[in-house]
Amino acid sequence: MKAVRLYLIVLPLLALLATGCEEDVVAVLNAEYPYSMYGVLNPLADTQFVRVFEVDATLVPGEERPLDARFVSRDLQTGEERVWRDSLIAISDGTVGHVFYSPFRVEWEHAYRLTISGSEGRESYVEVEVPLRSNLIVDAPDTTSRVLLPAHIEGQPENVFNSEVEVRVKYVIGTDPAGNPFYENLRWPIPFDDGLRRTATGWRVEVDLDEAYVDVAGEVLRDFRYQARYGIALQLISFSAVVGNEEWAPPGGVFDPNVLIQPGAFSNVQNGFGFVAAGYTLQRSWTLPFEVVRKSNFVPNQPG
């Protein structure tokens, strides 16, 4: 499904929305609704995509023909309208899906109305507001007592979620006859939503490298090949988070699949079903100097 991943911010939420379109769930939808829509308007992307289902007595995965429908976006600030094109994508189960797309960038803090209408005049629509632009700024490490990696999400975004720290390390699992080491690489994700802190200018991020080591070491120690005398070499620390519009908030603030797949539980489509959000991903990485890494439990990265 690589082609599908290109048109959406890759988030667990959208995977849940997609899997929610199964017959046992959608059979109870109001069949008077003509369409269901799912997607994300991304101001960092040069092309926008929205997946569309035609609602019937059940919501069928799709047929190998274009939908007899017209998909239009309208910028509510400028009045500019665009007609989107239909395309077919192959799904892993052998069925096809309909994805409408248009090659343009949505504007920061602009609202868009997306409307799909059939030849018989029935239509579904949704209004989506693009969040403001923000930046992720990495500050100098603080090694006063512990090794802390601070950063700021500036711009005062209201909705930040799915934040994650990824620690990339390597460790020795053996050596050749000449004593040259063989390495295993590990990428270890650490959910970080609870680590975000509000500030006057946005959000503060502070990665504790000592705590990260505890998480990573626990996983490395599960590998019986690990040669402990060489230590765990830190290669890279990455932070990522999604900035979404205010409507991108699940019931109770939790992305619970048992809740989200229920018809109408997480929908903003008018005269239809589904959810269309707006958002983008912030990402930054730290490649730390040897002297900083040495102050943690990790060992500095070595070539090879």
C-alpha positions in Angstrom: 0.0 0.0 0.0 2.9 2.4 -0.6 0.9 4.4 -3.1 -1.8 4.9 -0.6 0.6 6.2 2.0 1.8 9.0 -0.3 -1.4 10.9 -0.2 -2.1 11.0 3.6 -0.2 12.0 6.6 0.7 8.6 7.9 -1.1 8.5 11.2 -2.8 5.7 13.2 -5.9 7.8 13.2 -6.3 7.5 9.4 -5.6 3.8 9.5 -8.4 3.5 12.0 -10.7 5.5 9.8 -9.9 3.4 6.8 -10.5 0.1 8.6 -13.7 1.5 10.1 -15.2 1.3 6.6 -16.1 -2.4 6.9 -19.4 -3.9 6.1 -20.3 -4.9 9.7 -19.9 -1.2 10.7 -21.2 0.7 7.8 -24.3 -1.5 7.2 -26.0 0.6 9.9 -25.2 3.9 8.3 -28.0 6.1 7.0 -28.3 5.0 3.4 -29.7 8.3 2.5 -26.2 9.8 2.8 -24.7 9.9 -0.7 -21.0 9.8 0.1 -18.3 9.3 2.7 -15.0 11.1 2.7 -11.7 10.6 4.5 -8.4 12.6 4.2 -6.1 15.3 5.4 -5.4 18.7 3.9 -1.7 19.2 4.3 -0.2 22.7 3.7 3.3 21.1 3.3 2.2 18.9 0.4 2.0 20.1 -3.2 -1.0 17.8 -4.0 -4.1 17.2 -1.8 -6.0 13.8 -1.7 -9.3 12.7 -0.2 -10.6 9.2 -0.4 -14.3 8.8 -1.2 -16.8 6.0 -0.8 -20.2 5.9 -2.4 -22.8 5.1 0.3 -25.3 2.4 -0.5 -27.2 0.1 1.7 -23.7 -0.9 2.7 -20.5 1.0 2.0 -18.8 -1.0 -0.8 -15.0 -0.8 -1.2 -15.3 0.5 -4.7 -15.6 -0.6 -8.4 -13.2 -0.3 -11.3 -14.7 2.7 -12.8 -14.7 6.5 -12.0 -17.4 7.7 -9.7 -20.2 9.6 -11.5 -19.5 12.6 -9.2 -17.9 16.0 -9.2 -15.5 16.9 -6.4 -14.9 20.7 -5.9 -12.9 22.6 -3.3 -13.5 26.2 -2.5 -11.2 28.5 -0.5 -13.6 30.4 1.8 -11.2 33.3 2.1 -10.4 33.9 -1.6 -13.3 32.2 -3.3 -11.0 30.2 -5.5 -12.5 26.9 -6.7 -10.8 23.8 -8.0 -12.3 20.7 -9.6 -10.5 17.6 -8.4 -9.9 14.4 -10.4 -10.9 10.9 -9.6 -8.3 8.1 -9.5 -8.4 4.5 -8.7 -6.0 2.8 -6.2 -5.4 -0.9 -5.6 -6.1 -2.1 -2.1 -4.2 -5.0 -0.5 -7.4 -7.1 -0.4 -7.8 -6.9 -4.2 -10.5 -4.2 -4.3 -10.1 -0.7 -5.5 -10.7 2.7 -3.9 -11.5 6.1 -5.2 -9.2 8.9 -4.4 -9.9 12.5 -5.6 -6.9 14.7 -5.9 -5.8 18.2 -6.9 -2.2 19.5 -7.4 -2.1 22.6 -5.2 -1.0 23.8 -1.7 -3.7 24.7 0.8 -3.0 28.1 2.5 -2.1 28.4 6.2 -5.2 29.4 8.3 -7.5 29.3 5.3 -10.8 27.4 5.5 -11.9 25.1 2.6 -15.2 23.7 1.7 -15.0 20.3 -0.1 -18.1 19.2 -1.9 -18.8 16.0 -3.8 -22.0 15.9 -5.8 -23.5 13.2 -8.0 -25.2 13.6 -11.3 -28.6 13.3 -9.6 -27.8 16.4 -7.5 -27.2 14.7 -4.1 -24.1 15.9 -2.4 -22.0 15.6 0.8 -19.6 18.4 2.0 -17.2 19.3 4.7 -15.5 22.5 5.8 -11.9 22.3 7.0 -9.7 25.0 8.5 -5.9 24.7 8.0 -3.9 25.3 11.2 -1.4 28.1 11.5 2.3 27.6 10.6 4.7 26.6 13.3 8.3 25.7 13.6 10.3 23.1 15.6 13.5 24.7 16.9 16.2 22.6 18.5 18.2 24.2 21.3 21.6 23.4 22.7 21.8 20.3 25.0 21.7 20.9 28.7 24.2 18.7 30.5 24.2 20.5 33.9 23.0 17.4 35.8 21.4 15.1 33.2 21.6 15.1 29.4 18.5 17.0 28.3 17.7 17.9 24.7 15.3 20.9 24.6 13.3 22.2 21.7 10.4 24.5 21.1 7.3 24.2 18.8 6.8 27.9 18.1 3.7 29.5 16.6 1.2 28.6 19.3 -0.5 25.7 17.6 -3.7 24.6 19.4 -3.6 20.9 18.6 -0.4 19.0 18.8 -0.5 15.2 19.1 1.1 11.9 18.0 4.4 13.2 19.1 7.2 10.7 19.2 10.9 10.5 19.9 12.8 8.0 17.9 16.2 6.8 19.2 18.5 5.2 16.6 21.3 3.1 18.0 23.6 0.3 17.0 25.3 -2.4 19.1 27.8 -5.1 18.6 26.6 -8.6 18.1 29.9 -10.3 17.2 33.3 -9.9 15.6 35.1 -11.4 12.7 38.5 -13.2 13.1 40.3 -9.9 12.8 38.3 -8.5 15.7 36.2 -6.2 13.5 32.7 -5.8 15.0 29.4 -6.8 13.5 26.6 -4.3 14.3 22.8 -4.6 14.8 20.8 -1.4 14.2 17.7 -0.5 16.3 15.2 2.3 15.9 13.2 2.6 19.1 10.1 4.9 19.2 9.0 6.5 22.5 5.5 8.2 22.6 5.9 11.7 23.8 2.5 13.4 24.1 2.7 13.4 27.9 6.1 15.1 27.6 4.8 18.2 25.8 4.5 21.4 27.9 2.6 24.6 27.1 4.6 27.8 27.0 3.8 31.5 26.2 5.0 31.0 22.6 3.9 27.4 21.9 5.1 24.1 23.2 8.3 22.9 24.9 9.9 19.6 24.2 12.6 18.2 26.5 14.1 14.8 25.7 15.8 13.2 28.7 18.6 11.2 27.1 19.2 9.2 30.4 15.6 8.1 30.4 15.7 7.3 26.7 18.7 5.0 27.5 16.7 3.0 30.0 14.0 2.3 27.4 16.4 1.4 24.6 18.7 -0.7 26.8 15.7 -2.7 28.0 15.1 -3.7 24.4 18.7 -4.3 23.5 19.2 -6.6 26.4 16.6 -8.9 25.0 19.0 -9.7 22.2 21.2 -12.6 23.3 23.8 -11.6 20.7 24.5 -8.2 22.4 28.1 -7.7 23.3 27.8 -5.6 26.4 31.4 -4.6 26.7 31.0 -2.4 23.6 28.0 -0.5 24.9 25.1 0.9 22.9 26.2 3.6 20.4 23.8 6.5 19.8 23.4 7.4 16.2 20.5 9.9 16.0 17.6 11.3 18.1 14.5 12.4 16.1 11.4 14.1 17.3 8.2 14.3 15.3 4.7 15.6 16.1 1.5 16.3 14.2 0.0 19.8 14.2 -3.7 19.5 13.5 -6.7 21.7 13.2 -9.0 22.1 16.3 -11.6 19.6 14.9 -9.0 16.9 14.9 -9.9 15.7 18.4 -11.4 12.3 19.1 -14.1 11.7 21.7 -12.5 11.9 25.1 -9.2 12.9 23.6 -8.3 9.3 23.0 -7.7 7.6 19.6 -9.6 4.4 20.6 -10.4 2.2 17.6 -13.5 0.8 19.3 -14.9 4.3 19.6 -13.7 5.7 16.3 -15.2 3.0 14.0 -18.7 3.6 15.4 -20.7 5.5 12.8 -21.0 9.2 13.6 -18.6 9.0 16.5 -15.9 11.0 14.8 -17.4 12.6 11.7 -17.4 16.1 10.3 -19.0 15.4 6.9 -22.3 17.1 6.3 -25.0 14.9 4.7 -22.5 12.1 4.7 -20.1 10.2 6.8 -16.4 10.3 7.4 -13.7 12.7 8.6 -11.5 15.2 6.7 -8.9 17.0 8.8 -6.1 19.5 8.2 -2.6 19.1 9.5 1.1 18.5 9.0 4.0 16.8 10.6 6.9 18.6 12.3 10.2 16.7 12.4 13.7 17.5 13.6 16.8 15.4 14.5 19.7 15.7 16.8 23.2 14.4 15.9 25.0 14.9 19.2 28.7 15.7 19.7 30.9 13.0 21.3 31.3 15.0 24.5 27.5 15.3 25.0 26.9 11.5 24.4 29.7 10.6 26.7 27.8 12.3 29.6 24.9 9.8 29.1 24.9 6.1 29.3 25.2 5.7 25.6 28.5 5.5 23.9 29.4 7.8 20.9 28.7 6.5 17.5 31.7 5.0 15.6 32.1 4.5 11.9 31.1 1.0 10.6 
